[in-house]
Amino acid sequence: MSQCQKMKFDHSEAKPHDPRAAAQYIEAMARDLKGLASGSGLGFLAYLLGMVETDASSVVRQTDRMRDSDLGKS
């Protein structure tokens, strides 16, 4: 079972103001698609999807740092 299936993220109900949840979902989807592309000999697509995965992961980390920073101010 892929990480995306485990997350059971329903993008049709995603809140537009929740970039962290969207980035987590995109990260998992990109990881799964990168594996598919790589296993199918589509190296350039795998590379691009790896870039998407990395960027989405950095968005998650950034939002976590901002949240932690905001919690420290309280």
Secondary structure as the mmCIF struct_conf table of DSSP 4:
data_model
#
loop_
_struct_conf.conf_type_id
_struct_conf.id
_struct_conf.beg_label_comp_id
_struct_conf.beg_label_asym_id
_struct_conf.beg_label_seq_id
_struct_conf.end_label_comp_id
_struct_conf.end_label_asym_id
_struct_conf.end_label_seq_id
HELX_RH_AL_P HELX_RH_AL_P1 GLN A 3 MET A 7
TURN_TY1_P TURN_TY1_P1 LYS A 8 LYS A 8
HELX_RH_3T_P HELX_RH_3T_P1 HIS A 11 GLU A 13
TURN_TY1_P TURN_TY1_P2 PRO A 16 HIS A 17
HELX_RH_AL_P HELX_RH_AL_P2 PRO A 19 GLY A 39
TURN_TY1_P TURN_TY1_P3 SER A 40 GLY A 41
HELX_RH_AL_P HELX_RH_AL_P3 GLY A 43 LYS A 73
#
